[in-house]
């Protein structure tokens, strides 16, 4: 893996790397987006055809400049195993922010990875862009997601109607920098 494909910065305590989604990741993408268990808190699982079309759209978005969206593969450093996919959408829900999310393969869930991976994604976003806040969106009934974002220091936000089951939470650059101890002003985006 080239330096440009590696994650935002090297920390020896990290168990995971991030790299851009590429043409060889179609099977991984379909295994996640077509799996009912993985999608239960996201939406209906996609058909193979719909997942293939979504994958191709994700690749096109990764190639756009400026990059408003990015799809990254989460790799376990120990054995280069693909653990999941994360996404970044700049300008959502507002300018100066980015929405981030991740979906892990069944074998990677409930392993204690989520906190570390989402923290790594936040490091990447803050180091590779000028956004001042990251946002996450999840279903209110997804207790593990709620605990995850609270544990990382996200603050709940009211961006949707009270009867909407989705929840938004945000964390700003300054607070994350203080929490993580990382200077996040670099620009080493995976290419």
MOGI-V387647 format. One record per backbone hydrogen bond with DSSP energy under -1.0 kcal/mol. CO is the residue of the C=O (numbers start at 1). NH is the residue of the N-H. Records with the same first field share a line. If there is no record, write none. Layout:
CO = NH  NH
This chain:
2 = 6
4 = 191
11 = 14
15 = 77
17 = 75
19 = 73
22 = 25
25 = 29
26 = 30
27 = 31
28 = 32
29 = 33
30 = 34
33 = 46
35 = 39
39 = 42  43
47 = 51
48 = 52
49 = 53
50 = 54
51 = 55
52 = 56
53 = 57
54 = 58
55 = 59
56 = 60
57 = 61
58 = 62
59 = 63
68 = 90
70 = 88
71 = 21
72 = 86
73 = 19
74 = 83
75 = 17
76 = 80
81 = 76
83 = 105
84 = 74
85 = 103
86 = 72
87 = 101
88 = 70
89 = 99
94 = 97
96 = 132
97 = 91
98 = 135
99 = 89
101 = 87
103 = 85
105 = 108  109
113 = 117
114 = 118
115 = 119
116 = 120
117 = 121
118 = 122
119 = 123
120 = 124
121 = 125
122 = 126
123 = 127
124 = 128
132 = 173
133 = 98
134 = 171
135 = 100
136 = 169
138 = 167
139 = 142
141 = 143
142 = 146
143 = 147
144 = 148
145 = 149
146 = 150
147 = 151
148 = 152
149 = 154
150 = 153
155 = 170
157 = 159
161 = 164
165 = 140
167 = 138
168 = 157
169 = 136
170 = 155
171 = 134
172 = 176
173 = 177
174 = 178
175 = 179
176 = 180
177 = 181
